[in-house]
């Protein structure tokens, strides 16, 4: 089968139904095929949470994507055996032998072979191909899990990979030097699970072992490793038979005061073989009681409005006022210390993120001047004519056109449990928005409803009532239990239509190739739904790119199975 002979939609559907192991092999066909896989499967690759290199004592990683009920195997990397590979591939400049292997749970997947002297190079080449194919946004994990005693694994040096180990060290572990060399030569681990009893030699306090982000240790006596003294990571889970209570108290007090363990976020300590003196521990660490019926204290800072961030430094934020009496002046905002009624304190900047947007009227008519006004009533009075302009075009009087935007804002604020009268104390009489509809709009709606179908182009200046015609047509047809498809090229215009959506969203246009293709299968259930639509409302259609118009025309021709302009 020659894939390039089929249309892009067919190619995309074929690739979408292929396993990841098949896509991995297919990516070696050519650079063009690799780009096709990346572009057509972009959304599918984004859904990949992680890619895992699973290892055991044999150190022959099996690469898979975690899934339920079974993992999806991509490739397995094994030691070289004579005459055991069926074909060779150039993987990032290195020739590697492959064969296909089939399991009951998975379909056939490739198995790469390596000579022991070339193991690091082979794994690096395969991993670099993963980075090129799936991207660096995917999380890559190297996991080693083996319950054999005294086993110290080998960790390769790979880009964008986090390493997780499970080690089983029982009785008198006599290979401390080898273990120290292992941690000093390896990158800092993401997580580590350790089963151990005791050792004659402790860990070096400066060992990378204590820098591991998350450690889970099960031991008889908490002496090796001594996490309560030297741990520098974020999470520690300790389960032991015995523990020095004074060491635990000293650890918690250092954590509270900030003298040590500043990166630590969570500590779980389980002592299983003897009674824990709870009162001694609580008296030693001095916890505070929080009354659930009382509201915790709040920290208040001076309110500063209307400034823009110029530069973010380590300890201060440099800002510039954009309005008010201090417009143009620079100010430095430091971090403040927040104290709570429980054991926690943090440094943060006393600012709150806000968002700015350009102020535009309909049809892209930008206001000539934008300024800062603190008085809400003055702001309302200043822009009342612009807010009521559309209503005047619809035939409303001045009093009615002033009332309509006010009650529209009031209704929106009621949904947020707010009252507009707090800020704007004006008295208006509620009126019906469409009480004075010009006859031309009625004639337009009736002409469209009485016709047998066709293409209608509705043109008019901003505020002339085009959206009223759209909403009236949509509400009438939906009242008759008919399906409509309201859409627009931009999201702001689509939000003004009943249940409106953008054209790219409805027709599933591929924006990565300039909207020249659609991801809708003409024989899919969604295509059947589109064929039953009674009315398509396309607002601001002339603003759409030519490629989008042609793609939508081709799509609807295929769905309706007609060979004439849609």
C-alpha positions in Angstrom: 0.0 0.0 0.0 1.4 3.4 -1.0 0.2 5.8 1.7 1.0 9.0 -0.3 -1.6 8.2 -3.0 -4.5 8.6 -0.5 -6.0 12.0 0.5 -4.7 13.6 3.7 -7.8 12.7 5.6 -7.4 9.1 4.7 -3.7 9.2 5.6 -4.6 10.7 8.9 -7.2 8.1 9.7 -4.8 5.3 8.8 -2.1 6.6 11.0 -4.5 7.3 13.9 -5.5 3.7 14.0 -1.9 2.4 14.1 -0.1 1.4 17.3 2.8 3.5 18.7 5.3 0.7 17.9 4.1 0.8 14.2 4.4 4.6 14.1 7.9 4.3 15.5 9.0 1.9 12.7 7.1 3.9 10.0 9.0 7.1 11.0 12.2 5.5 9.6 10.8 5.3 6.0 11.7 8.9 5.1 11.9 12.4 6.5 8.6 13.2 4.7 6.8 10.3 6.4 8.2 11.3 9.8 6.9 14.9 9.3 3.5 13.5 8.2 3.3 11.4 11.4 4.2 14.3 13.6 1.7 16.7 12.0 -1.2 14.3 11.7 -0.7 12.8 15.2 0.1 16.0 17.0 -3.0 15.9 19.3 -2.5 12.2 19.9 1.1 12.7 21.0 0.1 15.5 23.3 -2.1 13.0 25.2 0.9 10.9 26.0 1.6 11.4 29.7 4.9 9.7 29.9 7.2 7.2 28.2 8.9 4.7 30.5 12.1 2.8 30.2 11.4 -0.2 32.5 14.5 -2.1 33.7 15.3 -5.1 35.9 18.5 -6.9 36.8 19.2 -7.8 33.2 19.4 -4.1 32.3 17.5 -4.6 29.0 15.0 -1.8 29.0 11.5 -2.2 27.7 10.1 1.1 26.5 6.3 1.5 26.9 3.6 4.1 27.4 1.6 3.5 30.6 -2.0 2.5 29.9 -4.8 0.4 31.2 -5.3 -2.5 31.4 -1.9 -3.1 29.7 1.0 -0.9 28.9 1.6 -0.1 25.2 5.0 -1.4 24.3 7.0 0.7 21.8 10.3 -1.1 21.7 12.5 -3.5 23.7 16.3 -3.1 23.8 18.2 -6.4 24.4 21.7 -7.7 24.2 23.1 -8.8 20.9 22.6 -12.4 19.7 24.0 -13.7 16.5 21.6 -14.0 13.6 18.7 -12.8 15.7 17.9 -9.6 13.9 15.8 -9.4 10.7 16.6 -5.9 9.5 18.7 -2.9 10.2 17.8 0.8 10.6 19.7 4.0 10.7 18.7 5.5 14.1 20.2 9.0 14.5 23.4 8.1 12.6 23.9 4.6 14.1 23.0 1.3 12.4 21.0 -0.9 14.8 19.6 -4.4 14.2 15.9 -5.1 14.8 13.5 -8.0 14.8 9.8 -8.2 15.5 8.4 -9.9 18.6 4.7 -10.7 19.4 3.1 -11.0 22.8 -0.4 -12.1 23.7 -1.2 -8.7 25.3 0.4 -6.6 22.6 0.8 -6.7 18.9 4.1 -7.1 17.2 6.7 -4.6 18.4 10.4 -4.0 17.4 13.2 -5.4 19.5 16.6 -3.7 19.1 19.8 -5.5 19.8 23.1 -4.0 21.1 26.6 -5.2 21.8 27.5 -4.8 25.5 30.3 -2.3 24.5 27.8 -0.2 22.5 24.9 -0.2 25.0 25.1 3.4 26.0 25.4 4.6 22.3 22.4 2.5 21.2 20.2 3.7 24.0 21.2 7.3 23.3 20.4 7.0 19.6 16.9 5.4 20.3 16.2 8.1 22.9 17.2 10.9 20.6 14.8 9.5 18.0 12.0 9.5 20.6 12.7 13.2 21.3 12.5 14.0 17.6 9.4 12.0 17.0 7.3 12.6 20.2 8.8 15.9 21.3 10.4 17.1 24.5 7.1 18.0 26.1 6.5 14.3 26.9 7.9 13.1 30.3 10.5 10.4 30.0 11.2 8.1 33.0 13.9 5.5 33.5 12.8 3.0 36.2 14.7 0.2 37.7 13.0 -2.3 39.9 14.7 -5.5 41.1 14.4 -7.3 44.4 17.7 -9.1 44.1 20.1 -8.5 47.1 23.2 -6.3 46.5 22.2 -5.3 43.0 23.4 -1.8 42.0 22.2 -0.8 38.5 23.8 1.2 35.7 22.2 4.5 34.9 22.8 5.9 31.3 23.1 9.6 30.7 20.0 10.7 28.7 18.5 14.0 27.9 15.2 15.1 29.6 14.9 11.8 31.6 14.0 11.4 35.3 15.3 8.4 37.0 13.5 6.2 39.6 15.1 3.2 41.4 14.0 0.4 43.8 16.9 -1.1 45.7 16.8 -4.1 48.1 19.7 -4.1 50.6 19.3 -6.6 53.5 21.4 -7.7 56.4 24.9 -6.3 56.7 25.3 -4.5 53.4 29.1 -4.5 52.7 29.1 -2.6 49.3 28.8 0.9 50.6 31.7 2.2 48.6 30.1 0.8 45.4 26.8 2.4 46.3 28.5 5.8 47.1 30.2 5.7 43.7 26.9 4.8 42.0 25.1 7.9 43.4 28.1 10.2 42.8 28.3 9.2 39.1 24.5 9.2 38.5 22.2 12.2 38.1 20.0 13.3 41.0 17.1 10.8 41.2 13.4 11.6 40.9 12.3 8.9 43.3 13.9 6.0 45.2 12.5 3.1 47.1 14.9 1.4 49.5 14.5 -1.7 51.6 17.4 -2.1 54.1 18.2 -3.2 57.6 21.5 -1.7 58.7 25.0 -1.0 57.6 28.4 -0.7 59.3 29.1 2.5 57.3 26.7 5.5 57.0 26.1 7.5 53.9 28.3 10.5 53.2 26.2 13.5 54.3 27.1 15.2 51.0 25.9 12.2 48.9 23.6 12.8 46.0 21.4 10.2 47.7 20.0 12.8 50.1 19.2 15.1 47.1 16.7 12.6 45.7 13.3 14.4 45.2 11.2 11.6 46.8 12.5 8.8 49.0 10.6 5.9 50.5 12.6 3.8 53.0 11.6 0.6 54.9 14.1 -0.3 57.6 14.4 -2.0 61.0 16.2 0.9 62.8 16.4 4.4 61.4 20.1 4.8 61.2 20.9 4.1 57.6 20.2 6.2 55.7 19.8 9.0 58.2 17.1 11.1 56.4 16.3 13.0 59.6 19.6 14.8 59.5 20.7 15.1 55.9 17.7 14.9 53.6 17.5 17.7 51.0 14.6 16.6 48.8 10.8 17.3 48.8 9.1 14.1 50.1 10.2 11.4 52.5 8.3 8.3 53.5 10.0 6.4 56.4 8.8 3.1 57.8 10.9 1.7 60.6 10.8 -0.5 63.7 12.6 1.9 65.9 13.6 5.5 65.8 15.3 8.0 68.1 12.4 10.3 69.1 14.7 13.2 69.9 16.1 13.1 66.4 12.5 13.3 65.0 11.7 16.3 67.3 14.9 18.1 66.3 14.0 17.5 62.6 10.5 18.9 62.9 11.8 22.0 64.8 14.4 22.7 62.2 11.8 22.4 59.5 9.5 24.8 61.3 12.1 27.4 62.0 13.5 27.3 58.5 17.0 26.4 59.7 17.0 23.3 57.5 15.0 21.1 55.1 13.7 24.2 53.2 12.7 22.1 50.1 10.8 19.5 52.1 7.1 19.5 51.4 5.9 16.3 53.0 7.2 13.8 55.7 5.5 10.6 56.7 7.0 8.6 59.6 5.7 5.2 60.6 7.1 3.5 63.7 5.7 -0.1 63.9 7.6 -2.1 66.5 7.2 -0.1 69.8 4.9 2.5 71.3 5.3 6.1 70.2 5.4 8.7 73.0 2.8 11.0 71.4 2.8 13.5 74.2 6.5 13.8 74.2 6.6 14.5 70.5 3.7 17.0 70.6 5.3 18.9 73.6 8.7 18.8 71.8 7.5 20.3 68.5 4.9 22.7 70.1 1.9 22.4 67.6 -0.8 25.1 67.7 -4.5 24.2 68.0 -6.7 25.6 65.2 -10.3 26.3 66.1 -12.5 25.3 63.1 -15.3 27.6 64.2 -13.1 30.7 64.0 -12.0 32.4 60.8 -8.2 32.5 60.4 -6.6 35.9 60.3 -6.1 37.6 57.0 -3.0 39.6 56.0 -3.9 42.9 54.4 -1.6 45.0 52.3 -2.1 48.5 50.9 -4.2 48.5 47.7 -2.2 49.7 44.7 -4.1 49.9 41.4 -3.0 50.6 37.9 0.7 49.7 37.4 2.6 47.7 34.8 5.4 45.2 35.7 8.7 46.4 34.1 11.1 43.8 35.6 10.9 40.9 37.9 14.0 40.5 40.1 14.9 38.0 42.8 13.6 40.0 45.8 11.6 42.9 44.3 9.3 43.6 41.3 9.9 46.9 39.5 6.7 48.5 38.3 5.5 51.7 36.7 2.2 53.5 37.4 -0.1 53.8 34.3 -2.7 56.1 35.8 -3.6 58.5 38.6 -1.5 61.2 40.2 1.7 59.1 40.1 1.4 58.1 36.4 4.9 57.3 35.0 6.6 57.0 38.3 8.5 53.8 39.2 7.9 51.7 42.3 9.7 48.7 43.9 7.4 46.0 45.5 9.2 43.7 47.9 8.3 40.2 49.1 6.4 40.0 52.4 6.2 37.3 55.0 2.8 35.7 55.5 2.3 34.2 58.9 -0.6 31.8 59.5 -2.2 30.4 62.6 -0.7 27.0 61.8 2.9 26.0 61.1 3.5 27.6 57.7 5.1 30.8 56.4 6.1 31.8 52.9 7.5 34.8 51.1 5.6 36.2 48.2 5.1 39.5 46.3 2.0 41.5 47.5 0.5 41.8 44.0 -2.3 40.1 42.2 -2.2 39.2 38.5 -4.6 41.0 36.3 -5.2 40.9 32.5 -5.6 43.8 30.1 -7.4 43.8 26.7 -7.9 46.4 24.0 -11.2 48.3 24.1 -13.0 47.9 20.8 -16.4 48.7 19.5 -18.1 46.3 17.1 -16.7 45.9 13.6 -13.2 46.7 14.8 -13.7 50.4 15.5 -11.1 51.1 18.1 -11.6 53.9 20.6 -9.2 56.8 19.9 -8.3 57.3 23.6 -8.2 55.0 26.6 -7.8 56.5 30.1 -8.1 55.4 33.7 -11.3 56.5 35.5 -11.7 55.5 39.2 -15.4 56.7 39.5 -17.8 54.1 38.1 -20.6 56.6 37.5 -18.2 58.9 35.6 -17.1 55.9 33.5 -20.7 55.1 32.8 -21.5 58.6 31.8 -18.4 59.0 29.6 -19.1 55.9 27.5 -23.0 55.8 27.6 -23.4 57.0 24.0 -21.0 54.3 22.7 -22.8 51.6 24.8 -26.2 52.6 23.5 -25.3 53.2 19.9 -26.3 49.8 18.6 -29.7 50.1 20.3 -30.4 53.4 18.6 -29.7 51.8 15.2 -32.3 49.2 16.0 -35.0 51.9 16.4 -35.0 52.5 20.1 -35.4 56.0 21.5 -32.6 57.7 23.5 -34.2 56.8 26.8 -34.7 53.2 25.8 -31.2 52.9 24.3 -29.7 54.2 27.6 -31.8 51.7 29.7 -31.0 48.6 27.7 -27.2 48.4 28.4 -27.8 49.3 32.0 -30.2 46.4 32.6 -28.0 44.1 30.5 -25.0 44.8 32.8 -27.3 44.4 35.9 -28.4 41.0 34.8 -24.9 39.8 34.2 -23.8 41.0 37.7 -26.8 39.3 39.3 -25.4 36.0 38.1 -22.3 36.8 40.1 -24.3 37.8 43.2 -23.5 41.5 42.8 -25.7 44.6 42.6 -25.0 47.2 39.9 -26.7 49.9 42.1 -23.7 49.8 44.4 -21.6 51.5 41.7 -24.0 53.2 39.3 -27.0 54.8 41.1 -29.1 55.6 38.0 -32.8 55.2 37.6 -34.0 53.6 34.3 -37.3 52.0 33.1 -36.9 48.5 31.9 -38.0 48.1 28.2 -38.2 45.3 25.7 -35.1 45.1 23.6 -36.8 44.3 20.4 -40.0 46.3 20.8 -39.3 48.5 17.8 -38.0 46.3 15.0 -37.9 47.9 11.6 -40.0 46.3 8.9 -37.0 45.5 6.8 -35.8 43.0 9.4 -39.2 41.4 9.6 -39.3 41.1 5.9 -35.8 39.5 5.8 -36.7 36.9 8.4 -40.0 36.0 6.7 -38.4 35.8 3.3 -35.8 33.3 4.5 -38.3 31.2 6.3 -40.7 31.1 3.4 -38.1 30.1 0.9 -37.2 26.6 -0.2 -33.5 27.0 0.8 -30.6 28.7 -0.8 -27.7 31.1 0.0 -28.4 34.4 1.5 -25.8 37.2 2.0 -26.8 39.7 4.7 -24.9 43.0 4.6 -25.2 46.1 6.7 -23.2 48.6 8.9 -22.4 47.9 12.5 -25.5 48.1 14.7 -28.0 47.8 11.8 -29.5 44.6 13.3 -27.8 41.7 11.6 -27.4 39.8 14.9 -31.1 40.3 15.6 -31.9 38.5 12.3 -29.5 35.7 13.2 -31.0 35.2 16.7 -34.6 35.4 15.4 -34.0 32.8 12.8 -32.2 30.6 15.2 -34.8 30.8 17.9 -37.7 30.2 15.5 -36.1 27.1 14.0 -35.0 25.7 17.4 -38.5 26.2 18.5 -39.6 24.0 15.6 -37.1 21.4 16.9 -34.9 21.9 13.8 -31.1 21.9 14.0 -29.1 25.0 13.2 -25.3 25.5 12.9 -24.3 29.1 14.0 -20.6 29.8 13.5 -18.2 32.7 12.8 -14.5 33.0 12.0 -13.5 34.8 15.2 -14.6 33.9 18.7 -16.0 37.3 19.6 -18.4 37.2 16.7 -19.3 33.6 17.5 -20.2 34.4 21.1 -22.9 36.8 19.9 -24.8 33.9 18.1 -27.0 31.4 19.8 -24.7 28.5 20.8 -22.2 30.0 18.4 -18.8 28.4 17.7 -15.8 29.2 15.5 -15.6 27.8 12.0 -12.3 26.0 12.8 -14.0 24.3 15.8 -17.2 23.2 14.0 -15.5 22.0 10.8 -12.3 20.8 12.6 -10.0 22.7 10.4 -6.3 22.0 10.7 -4.8 25.4 11.6 -1.3 24.0 11.4 -1.5 23.8 7.6 -3.4 27.0 7.0 -6.9 25.4 7.3 -6.4 23.5 4.0 -7.8 20.3 5.4 -10.5 19.1 7.8 -10.3 16.3 10.3 -14.0 15.3 9.8 -14.6 12.0 8.2 -17.5 12.3 5.7 -18.8 8.9 6.9 -18.6 9.7 10.6 -21.5 10.2 13.0 -20.7 13.9 13.2 -20.9 14.2 9.4 -24.4 12.6 9.5 -25.4 15.2 12.1 -24.2 18.0 9.8 -26.2 16.6 6.9 -29.4 17.1 9.1 -28.8 20.8 9.8 -31.6 23.0 8.5 -29.8 26.4 8.7 -26.1 27.4 8.7 -25.4 30.9 10.1 -21.9 32.0 9.1 -21.3 35.5 10.5 -18.5 37.6 9.0 -17.9 35.0 6.3 -15.8 37.5 4.1 -13.3 37.7 6.9 -12.5 34.0 6.6 -9.3 33.0 4.6 -9.8 31.7 1.1 -8.4 28.3 2.1 -11.0 27.9 4.9 -13.8 28.7 2.6 -12.6 26.2 0.0 -12.1 23.5 2.7 -15.6 24.0 4.1 -17.1 24.0 0.6 -15.3 20.7 -0.2 -16.3 19.2 3.1 -20.0 20.0 2.7 -20.0 18.7 -0.9 -18.6 15.4 0.3 -21.2 15.1 3.1 -24.1 16.1 0.9 -22.7 14.0 -2.0 -23.3 16.8 -4.5 -20.9 18.3 -7.1 -21.8 21.9 -7.1 -20.8 25.0 -5.1 -22.1 24.8 -1.6 
